[in-house]
Each structure stands twice: as structure tokens, then as C-alpha cells.
Amino acid sequence: MKPSWRLSSATCSVFILFITATAFAHDGWVEVPAIVEKGQPVTIALMLGNHTNEHRSYRLAGKWNPKYIKLIVIEPSGKVSDITDSLVDLGEDDEKTGPKGPKGFHIALFTPSTEGVHIVLAREEQVLQHGEEPRFRSVRSARAAFAALASSRVAEGKKTTGFSQTFAMDNVMEIVPISNPIAITQNDQVTLELRYKGKPFANQTLSVVGRLNGAASAQDLTTDDKGRVKVTAGTSDFYLVRVKFDERTERNEGLYDLSSYEATYVFQVFNRR
């Protein structure tokens, strides 16, 4: 039986936030090393940005608000560990000197005690408003995965499984790897599937951008009838995949006029030997 983790209606109410001042919609993502040693602490970074170049960049432009998110790790056994409370803020608040707006990002540590693929999920739901525009419900989903191994070698990472498990996605949009994303090397292909409320989502544009080359490396891929795209890995780097979809039929009188779904996936590319 697959493990289940969902935002219940009661839980979602905790994540509702009204912002009447001008706000900017950014993508949020999770970044973690793809292969680590079992029993050693892993740094999980929670980042927010990617607003420039029509969301095809890797620039940081703010921080997640930990009061409105859940950050969890699903272990190979299916055990769910909520590590939201362990987030550490490495930035500064608006009131501090420097550029206006929140700066930096958050990190959390997790120590894997078992071998195998661990899936990291961050999710957020809130109601936002951009200036005088209508209010909208923002539903954000960020996913990444890492393999904890006794021998943290790329060759061992290629043998891993369990990276494509799904976890009660009936109320979100999510990018899920179909092929092994743990030990990708240059020119390998990784297959990703976009799922919307638990079903494959066709004819949507996924943007892929490298951390080091930024906008210059950006490419747009359209999901097929199975909701899938094939990404050819570039040079050694971290790669961010993002997608956004506005569901204009979802309205709640007096609360919001549409729902805006965002999803990201980050994978690491290694050198080929």
C-alpha cells in the first residue's frame, strides 16, 4: 500500500493568508544533493525566486514563509517525517539594511538512517492579491529526491528505485520522475510526468533551467498525452523544472476568483566517467 500524505481541508485552512499589498508570484523549489551517505546529515534548501525571464531563470527573489508551508521527507519504508519546524532562516527580514524585500533562503537538516531513495516535498497554500487584481488561491508544490547509500557513488545511485511514488496528489499539481533521476550524467535523458489532481496533465509547458548558466540554458518542453516530457541532461549542475497553471473555474465567493497551481522539480547532473 502506498503511503499517503495530504493537506486536509482543516489543514489547508492553516495555510490561508491574505496579502492586500502588492505581491509577486515566484516559484519555490527544493534543492538537495542527489546522492548522500547513509547516517550523515543532509542539507535540504528551500528556495524562492525564478521570476525573471518569464520564469526561466534560477535567481533567488525572496523566501518561503515557513508559517504557511509543510516540508516533509518520505523515507524508503514510507515513513513520513515532518521537518518544517527544523527550518533555519539564512536570510534577513524586510526591516534589515540592504535591498527591500525578504532575502536569502531556508535550510533544514535530515539524517537518513536507512538506505534507499528519500523523497522531499514542500507544499504551500495561500490566498494572494497583486495590487488591484483579483485575489487568487496559490497552490505550490516542490519536489526533489536523494538516495542515501552505504557507498555514495554515482554507479550505485543508478541502481536505485522508488523515486516515482505519489502521495495523495488530488489537490495539487506535481512533477514526478518516471525514469531514475538520482544518478543522471551528461547527455542522459530523464522522463518527468506532470500530474494535476492525481492525473497526467497533457499540453502544458515545462521550463527547464540550469543553476550556473541560468536563462541562457533555459528550454521549454510540452507534455505529451501522458503528461510526460523527456529532458536531456546538460553539463554537471543542478536543474530546475517548473510549470504553472491557472484554473479559472475554481472560485470561492468573497475569498478568491481563481486557483493558480505551481510545481517544481530539481535534479542534479553528475560528470560522466
LINSULNOR-V773875 format. One record per pair of residues at least 12 apart in sequence whose C-alpha atoms are under 10 Angstrom apart, sorted by the first residue. I is the first residue (numbers start at 0). J is the second residue. Records with the same first field share a line. If there is no record, write none. Layout:
# LINSULNOR-V773875
I=J ; J
This chain:
# LINSULNOR-V773875
0=77
1=76 ; 77 ; 164 ; 165 ; 166 ; 167
2=73 ; 76 ; 77 ; 78 ; 79 ; 164 ; 165 ; 166 ; 167
3=73 ; 77 ; 78 ; 79 ; 165 ; 166 ; 167 ; 168
4=71 ; 73 ; 79 ; 165 ; 166 ; 167 ; 168
5=122 ; 166 ; 167 ; 168 ; 169 ; 170 ; 171
6=69 ; 122 ; 123 ; 124 ; 167 ; 168 ; 169 ; 170 ; 171
7=170
10=124
11=67 ; 68 ; 123 ; 124 ; 125
12=67 ; 124 ; 125
13=66 ; 67 ; 68 ; 124 ; 125
14=65 ; 66 ; 67 ; 68 ; 69 ; 122 ; 123 ; 124 ; 125 ; 126 ; 138
15=67 ; 123 ; 124 ; 125 ; 126 ; 127 ; 136 ; 137 ; 254
16=66 ; 67 ; 124 ; 125 ; 126 ; 127 ; 136 ; 137
17=125 ; 126 ; 127 ; 128 ; 134 ; 135 ; 136 ; 254 ; 255
18=125 ; 126 ; 127 ; 128 ; 129 ; 130 ; 134
19=126 ; 127 ; 128 ; 129 ; 130 ; 131 ; 132 ; 134
20=127 ; 128 ; 129 ; 130 ; 131
21=127 ; 128 ; 129 ; 130 ; 131 ; 132
22=127 ; 128 ; 129 ; 130
23=48 ; 50 ; 60 ; 61 ; 127 ; 128 ; 129 ; 130
24=47 ; 48 ; 49 ; 50 ; 54 ; 127 ; 128 ; 129 ; 137 ; 259 ; 261
25=47 ; 48 ; 49 ; 50 ; 51 ; 54 ; 59 ; 60 ; 61 ; 62 ; 63 ; 139 ; 261
26=46 ; 47 ; 48 ; 49 ; 50 ; 54 ; 57 ; 59 ; 60 ; 61 ; 63 ; 139 ; 140 ; 141 ; 241 ; 242 ; 243 ; 261 ; 262 ; 263
27=45 ; 46 ; 47 ; 48 ; 49 ; 59 ; 60 ; 61 ; 62 ; 63 ; 121 ; 122 ; 123 ; 139 ; 140 ; 141 ; 142 ; 241 ; 261 ; 262 ; 263 ; 264
28=44 ; 45 ; 46 ; 47 ; 48 ; 49 ; 63 ; 120 ; 121 ; 122 ; 139 ; 140 ; 141 ; 142 ; 143 ; 239 ; 240 ; 241 ; 262 ; 263 ; 264 ; 265
29=43 ; 44 ; 45 ; 46 ; 47 ; 70 ; 105 ; 106 ; 119 ; 120 ; 121 ; 140 ; 141 ; 142 ; 143 ; 144 ; 239 ; 263 ; 264 ; 265 ; 266
30=42 ; 43 ; 44 ; 45 ; 46 ; 106 ; 119 ; 141 ; 142 ; 143 ; 144 ; 145 ; 237 ; 238 ; 239 ; 264 ; 265 ; 266 ; 267
31=43 ; 44 ; 45 ; 106 ; 119 ; 142 ; 143 ; 144 ; 145 ; 237 ; 265 ; 266 ; 267
32=44 ; 143 ; 144 ; 145 ; 146 ; 181 ; 237 ; 265 ; 266 ; 267
33=116 ; 117 ; 143 ; 144 ; 145 ; 146 ; 147 ; 151 ; 153 ; 156 ; 180 ; 181 ; 182 ; 183 ; 237 ; 265 ; 266 ; 267 ; 268 ; 269
34=115 ; 116 ; 144 ; 145 ; 146 ; 147 ; 148 ; 150 ; 151 ; 152 ; 153 ; 155 ; 156 ; 181 ; 182 ; 267
35=110 ; 111 ; 114 ; 145 ; 146 ; 147 ; 148 ; 149 ; 150 ; 151 ; 152 ; 153 ; 156
36=110 ; 111 ; 112 ; 113 ; 114 ; 146 ; 147 ; 148 ; 149 ; 150 ; 151 ; 152
37=110 ; 111 ; 112 ; 113 ; 114 ; 115 ; 146 ; 147 ; 148 ; 149 ; 150 ; 151
38=109 ; 110 ; 111 ; 112 ; 113 ; 114 ; 147 ; 148 ; 149
39=108 ; 109 ; 110 ; 111 ; 112 ; 147
40=107 ; 108 ; 109 ; 110 ; 111 ; 112
41=106 ; 107 ; 108 ; 109 ; 110 ; 111 ; 145 ; 147
42=106 ; 107 ; 108 ; 109 ; 110
43=70 ; 72 ; 86 ; 105 ; 106 ; 107 ; 108 ; 109 ; 119 ; 143
44=86 ; 87 ; 104 ; 105 ; 106 ; 107 ; 108
45=62 ; 63 ; 65 ; 70 ; 86 ; 87 ; 88 ; 103 ; 104 ; 105 ; 106 ; 107 ; 121 ; 141
46=58 ; 59 ; 60 ; 61 ; 62 ; 63 ; 103 ; 104 ; 105 ; 106 ; 141
47=59 ; 60 ; 61 ; 62 ; 63 ; 64 ; 102 ; 103 ; 104 ; 105
48=60 ; 61 ; 62 ; 63 ; 104
49=61 ; 208 ; 213 ; 214 ; 239 ; 241
51=214
52=213 ; 214 ; 217
53=206 ; 214
54=206 ; 207 ; 208 ; 214 ; 217 ; 241 ; 242 ; 243
55=205 ; 206 ; 207 ; 208 ; 209 ; 213 ; 214 ; 215 ; 216 ; 217 ; 218 ; 219 ; 239 ; 240 ; 241
56=206 ; 207 ; 208 ; 209 ; 210 ; 212 ; 213 ; 214 ; 215 ; 216 ; 217 ; 239
57=207 ; 208 ; 209 ; 210 ; 211 ; 212 ; 213 ; 214 ; 217 ; 237 ; 238 ; 239
58=210 ; 213 ; 214
59=102 ; 103 ; 104
60=100 ; 101 ; 102 ; 103 ; 104
61=90 ; 91 ; 92 ; 99 ; 100 ; 101 ; 102 ; 103 ; 104
62=88 ; 89 ; 90 ; 91 ; 92 ; 100 ; 101 ; 102 ; 103 ; 104 ; 105
63=88 ; 101 ; 103 ; 104 ; 105 ; 123
64=88 ; 101 ; 104 ; 105 ; 123
65=83 ; 84 ; 86 ; 87 ; 88 ; 105 ; 123
66=83 ; 84 ; 123
67=83 ; 122 ; 123 ; 124 ; 125
68=83 ; 121 ; 122 ; 123 ; 124 ; 125 ; 139 ; 140
69=81 ; 82 ; 83 ; 84 ; 120 ; 121 ; 122 ; 123 ; 124 ; 140
70=82 ; 83 ; 84 ; 85 ; 86 ; 107 ; 119 ; 120 ; 121 ; 122 ; 123 ; 141 ; 142
71=83 ; 109 ; 118 ; 119 ; 120 ; 121 ; 122 ; 142
72=109 ; 111 ; 117 ; 118 ; 119 ; 120 ; 121 ; 142 ; 143 ; 144
73=116 ; 117 ; 118 ; 119 ; 120 ; 144 ; 164 ; 166
74=111 ; 112 ; 113 ; 114 ; 115 ; 116 ; 117 ; 118 ; 119 ; 146 ; 147 ; 161
75=111 ; 113 ; 114 ; 115 ; 116 ; 117 ; 118 ; 146 ; 147 ; 160 ; 161 ; 162 ; 164
76=113 ; 114 ; 115 ; 116 ; 117 ; 161
77=117 ; 118 ; 164 ; 166
78=117
79=117 ; 118 ; 119
80=109 ; 119
81=120
82=107 ; 108 ; 109
83=106 ; 107 ; 121
84=107
85=105 ; 106 ; 107 ; 108 ; 109
86=104 ; 105 ; 106 ; 107 ; 108
87=104 ; 105 ; 106 ; 107 ; 108
88=102 ; 103 ; 104 ; 105 ; 106 ; 107
89=102 ; 103 ; 104 ; 105 ; 106
90=102 ; 103 ; 104 ; 105
91=103 ; 104
110=147
111=145 ; 146 ; 147 ; 148
112=147 ; 148
113=146 ; 147 ; 148 ; 149
114=146 ; 147 ; 148 ; 149 ; 150 ; 159
115=145 ; 146 ; 147 ; 148 ; 149 ; 156 ; 158 ; 159 ; 160 ; 161 ; 162
116=144 ; 145 ; 146 ; 147 ; 148 ; 156 ; 159 ; 160 ; 161 ; 162 ; 163 ; 181
117=143 ; 144 ; 145 ; 146 ; 147 ; 161 ; 162
118=142 ; 143 ; 144 ; 145 ; 146 ; 161 ; 162 ; 163 ; 164 ; 165
119=141 ; 142 ; 143 ; 144 ; 145
120=140 ; 141 ; 142 ; 143 ; 144 ; 166 ; 173 ; 264
121=139 ; 140 ; 141 ; 142 ; 143 ; 262 ; 263
122=138 ; 139 ; 140 ; 141 ; 142 ; 171 ; 261 ; 262
123=137 ; 138 ; 139 ; 140 ; 141 ; 171 ; 261
124=136 ; 137 ; 138 ; 139 ; 140 ; 171 ; 259 ; 260
125=137 ; 138 ; 139 ; 258
126=138 ; 254 ; 255 ; 256 ; 257 ; 258 ; 259
127=254 ; 255 ; 259
128=255
132=256
133=254 ; 255 ; 256 ; 257
134=250 ; 253 ; 254 ; 255 ; 256 ; 257 ; 258
135=245 ; 246 ; 247 ; 249 ; 250 ; 251 ; 254 ; 255 ; 256 ; 257 ; 258 ; 259
136=245 ; 246 ; 249 ; 250 ; 251 ; 254 ; 255 ; 256 ; 257 ; 258 ; 259 ; 260
137=245 ; 255 ; 257 ; 258 ; 259 ; 260 ; 261
138=170 ; 171 ; 172 ; 243 ; 244 ; 258 ; 259 ; 260 ; 261 ; 262
139=171 ; 172 ; 173 ; 243 ; 259 ; 260 ; 261 ; 262 ; 263
140=168 ; 171 ; 172 ; 173 ; 174 ; 241 ; 260 ; 261 ; 262 ; 263 ; 264
141=172 ; 173 ; 174 ; 240 ; 241 ; 261 ; 262 ; 263 ; 264 ; 265
142=173 ; 174 ; 175 ; 176 ; 240 ; 262 ; 263 ; 264 ; 265 ; 266
143=162 ; 174 ; 175 ; 176 ; 180 ; 181 ; 239 ; 263 ; 264 ; 265 ; 266 ; 267
144=161 ; 162 ; 163 ; 176 ; 180 ; 181 ; 264 ; 265 ; 266 ; 267
145=159 ; 162 ; 180 ; 181 ; 182 ; 266 ; 267
146=159 ; 160 ; 161 ; 162 ; 180 ; 181 ; 182
147=159
152=182
153=181 ; 182 ; 183 ; 184 ; 269 ; 270 ; 271 ; 272
154=182 ; 183 ; 272
155=181 ; 182
156=179 ; 180 ; 181 ; 182 ; 183
157=179 ; 180 ; 181 ; 182 ; 183 ; 184
158=179 ; 181 ; 182
159=179 ; 180 ; 181 ; 182
160=178 ; 179 ; 180 ; 181
161=176 ; 177 ; 179
162=175 ; 176 ; 177 ; 178 ; 179 ; 180 ; 181
163=175 ; 176 ; 177 ; 178 ; 179 ; 180 ; 191 ; 192
164=176 ; 177
165=194 ; 197
166=197
167=196 ; 197
168=194 ; 195 ; 196 ; 197 ; 198
169=194 ; 195 ; 196 ; 197 ; 198
170=195 ; 196 ; 197 ; 260
171=194 ; 195 ; 196 ; 197 ; 260 ; 261 ; 262
172=193 ; 194 ; 195 ; 196 ; 197 ; 198 ; 199 ; 200 ; 242 ; 243 ; 244 ; 259 ; 260 ; 261 ; 262 ; 263
173=192 ; 193 ; 194 ; 195 ; 196 ; 197 ; 198 ; 199 ; 200 ; 241 ; 242 ; 260 ; 261 ; 262 ; 263 ; 264
174=191 ; 192 ; 193 ; 194 ; 195 ; 199 ; 200 ; 205 ; 226 ; 227 ; 240 ; 241 ; 242 ; 261 ; 262 ; 263 ; 264 ; 265
175=190 ; 191 ; 192 ; 193 ; 194 ; 227 ; 262 ; 263 ; 264
176=189 ; 190 ; 191 ; 192 ; 193 ; 227 ; 228 ; 264 ; 266
177=189 ; 190 ; 191 ; 192 ; 227 ; 228 ; 229
178=190 ; 191 ; 192 ; 229
179=191
180=265 ; 266 ; 267 ; 268
181=266 ; 267 ; 268 ; 269
182=266 ; 267 ; 268 ; 269 ; 270 ; 271
183=231 ; 232 ; 233 ; 235 ; 266 ; 267 ; 268 ; 269 ; 270 ; 271
184=231 ; 232 ; 233 ; 234 ; 235 ; 236 ; 267 ; 268 ; 269 ; 270 ; 271 ; 272
185=231 ; 232 ; 233 ; 234 ; 235 ; 236 ; 268 ; 269 ; 270 ; 271 ; 272
186=230 ; 231 ; 232 ; 233 ; 234 ; 235 ; 268 ; 270 ; 271
187=229 ; 230 ; 231 ; 232 ; 233 ; 268 ; 271
188=228 ; 229 ; 230 ; 231 ; 232 ; 233
189=228 ; 229 ; 230 ; 231 ; 232 ; 266
190=227 ; 228 ; 229 ; 230 ; 231
191=205 ; 222 ; 226 ; 227 ; 228 ; 229 ; 230 ; 240 ; 264
192=222 ; 223 ; 225 ; 226 ; 227 ; 228 ; 229
193=205 ; 222 ; 223 ; 225 ; 226 ; 227 ; 228 ; 242 ; 262 ; 263
194=225 ; 226 ; 227 ; 262
195=226 ; 244 ; 260 ; 262
198=225 ; 226
199=222 ; 223 ; 224 ; 225 ; 226 ; 227
200=222 ; 223 ; 224 ; 225 ; 226 ; 227
201=221 ; 222 ; 223 ; 224 ; 225 ; 226 ; 227 ; 228
202=220 ; 221 ; 222 ; 223 ; 224 ; 225 ; 226 ; 227
203=219 ; 220 ; 221 ; 222 ; 223 ; 224 ; 226 ; 227 ; 228 ; 242 ; 243 ; 244
204=218 ; 219 ; 220 ; 221 ; 222 ; 228 ; 241 ; 242 ; 243 ; 244
205=218 ; 219 ; 220 ; 221 ; 222 ; 227 ; 228 ; 240 ; 241 ; 242 ; 243 ; 262 ; 263
206=218 ; 219 ; 220 ; 221 ; 239 ; 240 ; 241 ; 242 ; 243 ; 263
207=219 ; 220 ; 230 ; 238 ; 239 ; 240 ; 241 ; 242 ; 263 ; 264 ; 265
208=233 ; 237 ; 238 ; 239 ; 240 ; 241 ; 265
209=232 ; 233 ; 234 ; 235 ; 236 ; 237 ; 238 ; 239 ; 240 ; 265 ; 266 ; 267 ; 268
210=235 ; 236 ; 237 ; 238 ; 239
211=234 ; 235 ; 236 ; 237 ; 238
212=234 ; 236 ; 238
213=238 ; 239
216=233 ; 238
217=238 ; 239 ; 240
218=230 ; 240
219=240 ; 241 ; 242
220=240
232=266 ; 267 ; 268 ; 269
233=268 ; 269 ; 270
234=267 ; 268 ; 269 ; 270 ; 271
235=267 ; 268 ; 269 ; 270 ; 271
236=266 ; 267 ; 268 ; 269 ; 270
237=265 ; 266 ; 267 ; 268 ; 269
238=264 ; 265 ; 266 ; 267 ; 268
239=263 ; 264 ; 265 ; 266 ; 267
240=262 ; 263 ; 264 ; 265 ; 266
241=261 ; 262 ; 263 ; 264 ; 265
242=260 ; 261 ; 262 ; 263 ; 264
243=259 ; 260 ; 261 ; 262 ; 263
244=258 ; 259 ; 260 ; 261 ; 262
245=257 ; 258 ; 259 ; 260 ; 261
246=258 ; 259 ; 260
247=259
